[in-house]
């Protein structure tokens, strides 16, 4: 599946289930670690290329994993339809400098990711304060590969 078609499927499925996705990272032991996140599709703030992005709390295990091994998979689903997107990760936040982005650009990026993942906040200044207090970091995944079930495929449970 090409990147354009894969990201269209991410948008279609993400919008049907509150932009919830399962993030899969790798623990130090090599075991997978999974967590549920809100994520969306937007353009990379430096390259303009489309990425899949989420915001992570500063002291989270997922950020520790991504700092050590900057590779991740996000799986979006709606009903039995699903798509996984895998690729290298870039981080941008108070503890993760992304060369070319200053603090103001990171603040705007966190807002942009929030909106791309379906978020609406009545007080964006309060949102900014909470992001700074939690040392939130933008996680940008550059899509390299997709995995999915065929659209409209029937699911058969094995008993």
N, C-alpha and C positions, 0 to 999 in steps of 0.2 A: 504494500500500500504506500503510495507516495505521501509526502508530508502534508500537502494541501488537503487531500482526501482524509487522511488520518486526523488532522486538526478539525476538519468539518464534523467528523464523527464525534470527537471529543466535545465540541460545542453542542451538538445535538443531544448527546446523552447527558452531559453535565447540566444543561439547562432543565432537564426533566427531573433531576433529583437534587436540587438545591446546591449544585456544584460540588457535591461530596465525592471524594475519591479516596482510595486506599493508597497511601504512600509506602513504598517498600524501599528500605535502605539496608545496609549491611553492618552488622555488629562486628566488633574487633575479632570475634571468634570465627567470622565468616557466615554465621547464621543470619537469615533474613530477619528484619525487624519491620513491623507494619504498624501504621497508625492511620486513623481517619482524619482527613483534612478537607478544607475548602480550597479549591484551586480553579484557575481559569486560564484562558488563552489571551495573550497580549503581545505586543511587539517589544522586543528587547530594547531597553532604554539607550543603548549605545550603538547596536548594529542595525536595529529596525527589523531584524528577522523575528518571525513568530516563535514564541516560547510558551511553555506551560509553566505556570507560576503559582506559588503559595507563600504565605507568611508564617514563619515559625517563631515560637517564643525563644528568647535568647539562651536560656539554660536547658533547653530540651535535649533529650537523647538523640532525636533525629538530626539536630545540628551537629552534635558530636560525631555522629556517624558520617554525615556529609562532609565535614571538614577533613576527616581521615580518608574517606573514599568518595570523591565527588561524582557519584553516579547514582541514579535513582530510577524507579519505575512508579508511575501513577496509573491506577486502574479506575476508570469511571464506569458506572453501570446505571441502567434503567431497566427494571424488570430483568429479563434473561439476557438482554443485549449488553455487551460490555466491550471496552477497548482499553488496552494497556499501552502506554507511551513510555519509552525508555530512552535515556540519554544522559550526557554529562551535565553536571550542575555547576552553576556559579552562584555565589552568595554575596549579598550586599546588605550591610547593616552596621551597627555601631561596633561590633566585634569582628566584622568581616568586610574589609575594604575591597571594593571593586574599583580598580583604577579607572578614572574618568567620571566617576559619580561622586559629587560632593554631598554633604549632609542634606541640603535642600532637595537634591535630586533623589536621594534615598527616601526622604519623607514623601515626596510625590509618588515614587514607585510603589511604596507600601499602600498608598491610597488607590493607585491604579490597579494593583493586584486585588485589593478588597472589592473594587467595583467589578472587575473582570470575573470574580467568583460570586457575583450576584449580590454583594453587600450594598446596603444603603444605610448611612448613619446620619442621624439628625443633627449632630454637632461634630464636624470634622476636626475642629481644634481639640476637642476632647479625645477624639480618636487618635490624633497625633500624640497627645500627652500619654495616653495609655500605651501606644506603640513604643515610645521612648522609654517609659518606665519599665516595660517588660523586655527592653532591649531586643525588640522584634527584628527579624532578618528576612529579607526577600530571598526566596529560593527560586532560581530560574533554571528550568530544565530544557535543554535544547533537544528537540525530538530527533532521534536517529532511527528508531524502529518502533513499529506498532505490532501488537498482537490483538486478535479479536475473534469473536465468533461471526459467522456470516450474518448479515442483516436479515432479520426475519426468520432465522433458523429456529426450528422447534427444539425445545430442551426435553431430554428424556432422562428421568431419574433412574439410576440403577438401584435395585433393591437387593 
